[in-house]
Amino acid sequence: MSRLLSWVLNAVYLTLLVVASPLILWAAIRKGKYREGFAEKLWGQVPDRQSDRPCVWIHAVSVGEVHLLATTLCELTRRRPELEIVLSTTTKTGHDLARRKYGEQHSVFYCPLDFRWAVRRAMRRVRPNLFVLAELELWPNLIAAAKERVAKVAIINGRLSENSFRGYQRIGWLARRVLRQIDLIASQDPLTADRFKSLRGRDAPLSATENLGQAIVTTGSLKYDGAETDRNNSRTKELRELAGFTDTDIIWLAGSTQTPEEAMALRLFEQLSPAHPHLRLVLVPRHPERFDEVAKLLDQSRTPWQRRTKLPQIPNRESRILLVDSIGELGAWWGTATIGLVGGSFGDRGGQNMIEPAAYGVATCFGPNTRNFRDIVAALLDADGARVVADESELAAFVTRCLEDPAYAQELGDRAQAFVATQLGATTRTVDLLESLLPAKDHHSTAA
C-alpha cells in the first residue's frame, strides 16, 4: 500500500474518531466501554515479544470470535508446540473472555486501531510469522504492516454477509487492493468464497506488494467444531446444579437476546407457566450493558426471578426465571435447555449463532431476520432441524407445541444434532492450511 493512501486513511480515521468522540465519552461514562487499552489501540504499545520462536498473531474482534478460536488454538498448539501464539481483540468483553480462556497460555492484548503508526509499531513488537484474522477484518494499514514485516496473512472462518459484500463493493478499489495482499482466505461456504473472489477481481495486474499465490478455499465453519454436543459436560453440569435445575424441569432458554425479545419471552412465559409448573425461563442478553435494563423488566413481572451472579449456594426454587448476567457462559447454558430461542433475529441485528443449541439437540427456533447466518439457517431448515417464527404469535405456537408434544421437540432437536455431526472437520482443514504458511518444523527447535 502506498504511503500516500496510508496517510489518507489515517486522516479519515482521525476525522471519524473526532466526530464519534462524544458518543465514545458517553459510552465510557455510562456503560464502562472504551476505558482500557488506549496505549495499545492508539499507539500500538502491545506486549514486546522477547523470544525468537516462530510466532502466530491471531485477531478476534469480540466474544463470538474468541469462542470460535478454541478448537483452532488447541489443534495448532498440539501440532506445533514450538509456536508462540498471541491473541488480540477489539472489544472489552472479548478481551476479558480471551484473558479468562487463554491468558495462561497466550499473551492477550487489544489490537491497535488502523493508524499507520500504531499498526507498524505493534508489528515491530510482535514480529509475527503469520497474522490471522478471524472471520473478517479488512483493515488496510494493519494488513499492509504485516506484509511489510514479511508475515503471511490469513483469514479463517471467512464470513461475508450480503450487506458486507455490498458495502465492500462500494469501495471495490480499496477492497481489491487489500484482498490481494492476503495469502489465504479460508471461507465458511462456497458462496462466501465466490464473494471474496469477486471482490478481489482478476483483470487488473498485481503490484509488487500484492500476492500472486493467494488461495481462496472453502473449509466449512469452525463454529460447528467448537460446538459442544454432550449435555453432561462438566461446565453444563456445574451450571445446572448452581441453578437448581432438576430432571423434571423444562428449560426454555432465550439466548443472545436483543430488544424486544426479552419482553416477548417474558410475556409468553407468564401466559404458559400456570399450566406448566415445571417450565423455567433462562434469559441471556447479548450485550452486558443491557443486564440492568432486563433486570428492571423482570422486576415489573409477576414472577420471582434471580440473577446468575447472585445465585446462592441453595437456589430459590420459587424463582422460575434466571437472568444470566455474565459473559462467556451461553454455550454451556444451552446444554440445560429443552426449548431454545436464538435472539438477535426479531430486530435489525441479523441473528446470532444457532449452532450451539442445535448441537445439544435443543428444539430451536429463531425470528425472521437471520441474514448474518443465512447459509447455516438454510442448512438447518433443509435438515428439518429448526423452525422460523415470524412474530410473537408464532413463537407462542412453537413453544406451546414443544410443551404439549414432547416427542415433537425431541425429534426436532435430534435432527438438528444429527445435522451438526455431519458438518464437523473445519478445524482440521483450517490448521492444515495455516501450517502450509508457517516455517517448517525442523527450522526451529521445539525446545525453544
C-alpha positions as CSV (number, residue, x, y, z in Angstrom):
1,M,0.0,0.0,0.0
2,S,1.3,3.4,-0.9
3,R,2.4,5.8,1.8
4,L,0.0,8.5,0.5
5,L,-3.0,6.1,0.7
6,S,-2.0,5.1,4.2
7,W,-1.9,8.6,5.4
8,V,-5.2,9.5,3.7
9,L,-6.7,6.6,5.7
10,N,-5.2,8.0,8.8
11,A,-6.9,11.3,8.2
12,V,-10.2,9.7,7.6
13,Y,-9.9,7.6,10.8
14,L,-8.9,10.7,12.8
15,T,-11.9,12.6,11.4
16,L,-14.3,9.8,12.3
17,L,-12.7,9.5,15.8
18,V,-13.2,13.2,16.5
19,V,-16.8,13.1,15.2
20,A,-17.6,10.0,17.3
21,S,-15.8,11.2,20.5
22,P,-18.9,12.5,22.3
23,L,-20.5,9.1,21.8
24,I,-17.4,7.3,22.9
25,L,-17.1,9.5,26.0
26,W,-20.8,8.9,26.9
27,A,-20.3,5.1,26.5
28,A,-17.2,5.2,28.7
29,I,-19.0,7.1,31.4
30,R,-22.4,5.3,31.3
31,K,-21.5,1.8,30.2
32,G,-17.9,1.4,31.1
33,K,-16.8,0.9,27.4
34,Y,-13.5,2.1,25.9
35,R,-11.8,2.7,29.2
36,E,-8.9,0.3,28.7
37,G,-6.1,-0.3,26.2
38,F,-5.5,3.2,25.0
39,A,-1.8,2.7,24.6
40,E,-2.3,-0.5,22.6
41,K,-5.1,0.9,20.5
42,L,-3.8,4.4,19.7
43,W,-0.1,3.9,19.9
44,G,0.5,0.2,19.2
45,Q,2.1,-0.3,22.6
46,V,1.3,-4.1,22.6
47,P,3.5,-6.5,24.6
48,D,7.0,-6.6,23.3
49,R,7.8,-10.2,22.4
50,Q,11.2,-11.3,23.6
51,S,11.7,-14.8,22.2
52,D,12.8,-15.8,18.8
53,R,10.3,-18.6,18.5
54,P,8.1,-18.6,15.4
55,C,5.0,-16.6,16.1
56,V,1.4,-16.6,15.1
57,W,-0.7,-13.5,15.9
58,I,-4.5,-14.2,15.8
59,H,-7.0,-11.4,15.9
60,A,-10.6,-12.0,17.2
61,V,-12.9,-9.0,17.3
62,S,-15.2,-9.9,20.2
63,V,-16.8,-12.6,22.3
64,G,-18.1,-14.7,19.3
65,E,-14.7,-14.8,17.6
66,V,-12.9,-15.5,20.8
67,H,-15.1,-18.6,21.5
68,L,-14.6,-19.6,17.8
69,L,-10.8,-19.9,18.2
70,A,-10.9,-22.6,20.9
71,T,-10.6,-25.6,18.6
72,T,-8.1,-24.0,16.2
73,L,-5.8,-22.9,19.1
74,C,-5.9,-26.4,20.6
75,E,-5.1,-28.1,17.3
76,L,-2.4,-25.6,16.3
77,T,-0.7,-25.9,19.7
78,R,-0.9,-29.7,19.6
79,R,0.7,-29.9,16.2
80,R,3.2,-27.1,16.6
81,P,4.2,-26.8,20.3
82,E,7.2,-24.6,19.4
83,L,5.0,-21.8,18.2
84,E,4.4,-18.7,20.3
85,I,0.7,-17.7,19.7
86,V,-0.5,-14.3,20.8
87,L,-4.1,-13.0,20.7
88,S,-5.6,-9.6,20.1
89,T,-9.2,-8.4,20.4
90,T,-11.1,-5.2,19.8
91,T,-13.8,-5.1,22.5
92,K,-13.5,-5.2,26.3
93,T,-15.9,-8.1,26.6
94,G,-13.8,-10.0,24.0
95,H,-10.6,-9.1,25.8
96,D,-11.9,-10.2,29.2
97,L,-13.1,-13.5,27.8
98,A,-9.8,-14.1,26.0
99,R,-7.9,-13.5,29.2
100,R,-10.0,-16.0,31.1
101,K,-10.0,-18.7,28.4
102,Y,-6.5,-18.4,27.0
103,G,-4.5,-16.0,29.2
104,E,-2.5,-18.7,31.0
105,Q,-1.0,-20.0,27.7
106,H,-1.1,-17.0,25.4
107,S,-0.4,-13.2,25.5
108,V,-3.7,-11.3,25.1
109,F,-3.9,-7.6,24.2
110,Y,-6.0,-5.0,22.4
111,C,-5.5,-4.8,18.7
112,P,-4.2,-1.3,17.6
113,L,-6.6,0.8,15.6
114,D,-5.8,1.1,11.9
115,F,-3.5,4.1,12.2
116,R,-0.3,3.6,10.3
117,W,2.0,4.5,13.3
118,A,0.1,2.2,15.7
119,V,-0.1,-0.9,13.5
120,R,3.6,-0.6,12.4
121,R,4.8,-0.3,16.0
122,A,2.6,-3.3,17.0
123,M,4.0,-5.4,14.2
124,R,7.6,-4.5,15.2
125,R,6.9,-5.5,18.8
126,V,5.2,-8.8,18.0
127,R,7.2,-9.9,14.9
128,P,4.7,-12.5,13.7
129,N,5.5,-15.1,11.0
130,L,1.8,-15.4,10.4
131,F,-1.0,-12.9,11.1
132,V,-4.5,-14.5,11.2
133,L,-7.9,-12.7,11.2
134,A,-10.9,-14.5,12.4
135,E,-14.0,-14.2,10.1
136,L,-13.4,-10.7,8.5
137,E,-11.4,-7.6,9.4
138,L,-10.1,-5.9,6.3
139,W,-8.1,-3.1,7.9
140,P,-5.8,-1.8,5.1
141,N,-2.9,-0.4,7.3
142,L,-2.9,-3.4,9.6
143,I,-2.6,-5.9,6.8
144,A,-0.1,-3.7,5.0
145,A,2.1,-3.5,8.1
146,A,2.1,-7.3,8.4
147,K,3.2,-7.6,4.8
148,E,6.0,-5.1,5.4
149,R,7.2,-7.4,8.2
150,V,7.2,-10.2,5.6
151,A,4.5,-12.0,7.6
152,K,1.9,-14.2,5.9
153,V,-1.7,-13.1,6.3
154,A,-4.7,-15.3,6.5
155,I,-8.4,-15.0,7.1
156,I,-10.0,-18.1,8.8
157,N,-13.7,-18.9,9.0
158,G,-14.2,-16.2,6.5
159,R,-17.7,-14.7,6.6
160,L,-19.0,-12.1,4.2
161,S,-22.7,-11.4,4.6
162,E,-24.7,-9.9,1.7
163,N,-24.8,-6.5,3.3
164,S,-21.0,-6.5,4.0
165,F,-20.4,-7.7,0.4
166,R,-22.4,-4.8,-1.0
167,G,-20.6,-2.4,1.3
168,Y,-17.2,-3.5,0.2
169,Q,-18.3,-3.3,-3.5
170,R,-18.8,0.4,-2.9
171,I,-15.1,0.7,-2.2
172,G,-14.1,-2.0,-4.6
173,W,-10.8,-0.5,-5.5
174,L,-9.7,-0.5,-1.9
175,A,-11.1,-3.9,-1.0
176,R,-9.4,-5.4,-4.1
177,R,-6.1,-3.8,-3.1
178,V,-6.3,-5.2,0.5
179,L,-7.6,-8.7,-0.5
180,R,-4.7,-9.2,-2.9
181,Q,-2.2,-8.9,-0.1
182,I,-3.8,-11.8,1.8
183,D,-2.2,-15.2,1.4
184,L,-5.1,-17.4,2.4
185,I,-8.8,-16.9,2.8
186,A,-10.5,-20.0,4.3
187,S,-14.2,-19.3,3.9
188,Q,-17.2,-20.9,5.6
189,D,-19.0,-21.9,2.4
190,P,-18.8,-21.7,-1.4
191,L,-21.0,-18.6,-1.6
192,T,-18.6,-16.7,0.7
193,A,-15.6,-17.9,-1.3
194,D,-17.3,-16.6,-4.5
195,R,-17.9,-13.2,-2.9
196,F,-14.3,-12.9,-1.9
197,K,-13.1,-13.9,-5.4
198,S,-15.5,-11.3,-6.9
199,L,-14.1,-8.5,-4.6
200,R,-10.5,-9.5,-5.3
201,G,-11.0,-9.4,-9.1
202,R,-8.8,-10.9,-11.7
203,D,-8.5,-8.4,-14.5
204,A,-6.1,-5.8,-13.1
205,P,-2.3,-6.6,-12.9
206,L,-0.9,-7.2,-9.5
207,S,1.6,-4.7,-7.9
208,A,4.9,-5.7,-6.3
209,T,3.2,-5.8,-2.9
210,E,0.3,-8.0,-4.0
211,N,0.2,-11.7,-3.7
212,L,0.4,-13.9,-6.7
213,G,-0.2,-17.1,-4.8
214,Q,-3.3,-16.2,-2.9
215,A,-5.7,-19.1,-2.1
216,I,-9.4,-18.7,-1.5
217,V,-10.8,-22.0,-0.4
218,T,-13.9,-23.4,1.4
219,T,-13.2,-25.2,4.7
220,G,-16.6,-25.1,6.4
221,S,-17.5,-23.3,9.6
222,L,-15.3,-23.6,12.7
223,K,-18.4,-22.9,14.7
224,Y,-19.6,-26.5,14.2
225,D,-16.3,-27.9,15.5
226,G,-16.4,-25.6,18.5
227,A,-20.0,-26.6,19.5
228,E,-20.4,-28.9,22.5
229,T,-22.7,-31.9,21.9
230,D,-22.6,-33.5,25.4
231,R,-25.2,-32.2,27.8
232,N,-23.2,-33.9,30.6
233,N,-20.1,-31.8,30.1
234,S,-18.6,-30.6,33.3
235,R,-19.4,-26.9,32.8
236,T,-23.1,-27.5,31.9
237,K,-23.5,-29.9,34.9
238,E,-22.0,-27.2,37.2
239,L,-24.3,-24.5,35.9
240,R,-27.3,-26.9,36.1
241,E,-26.6,-27.6,39.8
242,L,-25.9,-24.0,40.5
243,A,-29.3,-23.0,39.1
244,G,-31.0,-25.9,40.9
245,F,-32.5,-27.4,37.8
246,T,-34.0,-30.8,38.2
247,D,-34.8,-33.6,35.8
248,T,-38.4,-32.6,35.8
249,D,-37.8,-29.0,34.9
250,I,-38.4,-27.9,31.3
251,I,-35.9,-25.2,30.5
252,W,-36.8,-22.6,27.8
253,L,-33.7,-20.6,27.1
254,A,-33.7,-17.3,25.1
255,G,-30.1,-16.6,24.2
256,S,-28.2,-13.7,22.7
257,T,-31.3,-11.6,23.0
258,Q,-31.9,-8.0,22.0
259,T,-34.8,-5.6,22.5
260,P,-37.7,-6.6,22.4
261,E,-37.0,-10.3,22.6
262,E,-36.8,-10.5,26.4
263,A,-40.2,-8.8,26.8
264,M,-41.7,-11.3,24.3
265,A,-40.2,-14.3,26.1
266,L,-41.4,-12.9,29.5
267,R,-45.0,-12.3,28.3
268,L,-45.2,-15.8,26.8
269,F,-43.7,-17.4,29.9
270,E,-46.3,-15.7,32.1
271,Q,-49.0,-17.0,29.9
272,L,-47.8,-20.6,29.8
273,S,-46.3,-21.1,33.3
274,P,-49.7,-21.6,35.2
275,A,-50.4,-24.6,33.0
276,H,-46.8,-25.8,33.0
277,P,-45.5,-25.6,36.6
278,H,-42.2,-27.2,35.6
279,L,-41.4,-24.6,32.9
280,R,-38.4,-22.3,33.7
281,L,-37.2,-19.4,31.7
282,V,-33.5,-18.5,31.2
283,L,-32.7,-15.1,29.6
284,V,-29.2,-14.4,28.3
285,P,-29.0,-10.9,26.8
286,R,-26.4,-10.4,24.1
287,H,-24.8,-7.3,25.5
288,P,-23.7,-6.9,29.1
289,E,-24.7,-3.2,29.2
290,R,-28.3,-4.4,28.9
291,F,-28.2,-6.7,32.0
292,D,-29.7,-4.0,34.3
293,E,-32.3,-3.0,31.7
294,V,-33.5,-6.6,31.5
295,A,-33.4,-6.8,35.3
296,K,-35.8,-3.8,35.5
297,L,-38.1,-5.5,33.1
298,L,-38.1,-8.6,35.3
299,D,-38.8,-6.5,38.4
300,Q,-42.1,-5.4,36.8
301,S,-43.2,-9.0,36.2
302,R,-45.3,-11.2,38.5
303,T,-42.8,-14.0,38.6
304,P,-39.9,-14.3,41.1
305,W,-36.5,-14.3,39.4
306,Q,-32.8,-14.5,40.1
307,R,-29.5,-13.1,38.7
308,R,-26.9,-15.6,37.7
309,T,-24.2,-13.7,39.5
310,K,-26.2,-13.8,42.8
311,L,-27.2,-17.4,42.8
312,P,-27.0,-18.7,46.4
313,Q,-25.5,-22.0,47.5
314,I,-29.0,-23.3,47.6
315,P,-31.0,-21.9,44.7
316,N,-34.5,-20.5,45.4
317,R,-37.0,-22.9,43.8
318,E,-39.6,-20.2,43.8
319,S,-37.6,-18.3,41.2
320,R,-38.6,-19.7,37.9
321,I,-36.8,-17.1,35.8
322,L,-33.0,-16.8,35.6
323,L,-31.2,-13.8,34.2
324,V,-27.7,-14.8,33.1
325,D,-25.8,-11.6,33.7
326,S,-22.3,-13.0,33.0
327,I,-20.1,-13.2,29.9
328,G,-18.9,-16.3,28.1
329,E,-21.3,-18.9,29.6
330,L,-24.1,-19.1,27.0
331,G,-22.6,-22.2,25.2
332,A,-22.8,-24.2,28.5
333,W,-26.2,-22.9,29.4
334,W,-27.6,-24.1,26.1
335,G,-26.9,-27.6,27.3
336,T,-29.5,-27.2,30.0
337,A,-32.3,-26.3,27.6
338,T,-35.2,-28.3,26.1
339,I,-36.6,-25.4,24.1
340,G,-34.5,-22.5,22.6
341,L,-35.0,-19.1,21.1
342,V,-31.9,-17.7,19.3
343,G,-32.0,-13.9,19.7
344,G,-31.0,-11.0,17.6
345,S,-33.5,-12.4,15.0
346,F,-36.5,-10.1,15.6
347,G,-34.8,-6.8,15.1
348,D,-32.1,-5.5,12.7
349,R,-29.2,-7.4,14.2
350,G,-29.3,-10.2,11.6
351,G,-29.4,-13.2,14.0
352,Q,-26.9,-14.9,16.3
353,N,-25.3,-18.3,16.4
354,M,-27.9,-21.1,16.3
355,I,-25.3,-23.9,16.0
356,E,-24.8,-24.2,19.8
357,P,-28.4,-25.1,20.7
358,A,-28.6,-27.3,17.6
359,A,-25.5,-29.3,18.6
360,Y,-27.1,-30.0,22.0
361,G,-30.3,-31.2,20.4
362,V,-32.4,-28.3,21.7
363,A,-35.7,-27.7,20.0
364,T,-34.6,-24.5,18.4
365,C,-36.4,-21.5,16.8
366,F,-35.4,-18.0,15.7
367,G,-37.0,-15.0,14.2
368,P,-37.2,-14.0,10.6
369,N,-34.1,-11.8,10.5
370,T,-31.1,-14.1,10.3
371,R,-29.2,-12.7,7.4
372,N,-25.8,-13.0,9.2
373,F,-26.3,-16.7,9.3
374,R,-28.2,-17.2,6.1
375,D,-26.3,-20.4,5.0
376,I,-26.4,-22.0,8.4
377,V,-30.1,-21.3,8.7
378,A,-30.8,-22.7,5.2
379,A,-28.9,-25.9,6.0
380,L,-30.7,-26.4,9.4
381,L,-34.1,-25.8,7.8
382,D,-33.2,-28.2,5.0
383,A,-32.4,-30.8,7.6
384,D,-35.7,-30.0,9.4
385,G,-33.7,-29.2,12.5
386,A,-35.1,-25.8,13.4
387,R,-38.1,-23.5,13.0
388,V,-38.5,-19.9,11.9
389,V,-41.1,-18.0,13.9
390,A,-42.3,-14.8,12.1
391,D,-43.7,-13.0,15.1
392,E,-44.7,-13.3,18.8
393,S,-47.8,-15.4,18.0
394,E,-45.8,-17.9,16.0
395,L,-43.3,-18.0,18.9
396,A,-46.1,-18.8,21.3
397,A,-47.4,-21.6,19.0
398,F,-43.9,-23.1,18.7
399,V,-43.2,-23.1,22.5
400,T,-46.7,-24.4,23.2
401,R,-46.4,-27.3,20.8
402,C,-43.0,-28.2,22.3
403,L,-44.5,-28.3,25.8
404,E,-47.7,-30.2,24.8
405,D,-45.9,-32.6,22.4
406,P,-42.5,-33.5,23.9
407,A,-41.9,-36.1,21.1
408,Y,-42.1,-33.2,18.6
409,A,-39.5,-31.2,20.5
410,Q,-37.3,-34.3,20.9
411,E,-37.4,-35.2,17.2
412,L,-36.7,-31.7,16.1
413,G,-33.6,-31.5,18.4
414,D,-32.4,-34.9,17.3
415,R,-32.4,-33.9,13.7
416,A,-30.6,-30.7,14.5
417,Q,-27.9,-32.6,16.4
418,A,-27.5,-35.2,13.6
419,F,-27.0,-32.4,11.1
420,V,-24.3,-30.7,13.1
421,A,-22.5,-34.0,13.3
422,T,-22.2,-34.1,9.5
423,Q,-20.5,-30.7,9.4
424,L,-17.5,-31.4,11.6
425,G,-13.9,-31.2,10.4
426,A,-13.4,-27.5,9.6
427,T,-10.7,-27.2,12.3
428,T,-8.5,-29.9,10.7
429,R,-8.8,-28.4,7.3
430,T,-8.1,-24.9,8.6
431,V,-5.0,-25.8,10.5
432,D,-3.7,-27.8,7.6
433,L,-3.8,-24.6,5.5
434,L,-2.3,-22.5,8.3
435,E,0.6,-24.9,8.7
436,S,1.4,-24.5,5.0
437,L,2.1,-20.8,5.7
438,L,4.4,-21.4,8.6
439,P,8.2,-22.2,8.7
440,A,8.8,-25.9,8.6
441,K,9.2,-27.6,12.0
442,D,12.8,-28.6,11.5
443,H,13.8,-24.9,11.1
444,H,13.2,-24.3,14.8
445,S,13.9,-26.3,17.9
446,T,10.7,-27.4,19.7
447,A,12.6,-26.9,22.9
448,A,12.9,-23.2,22.4
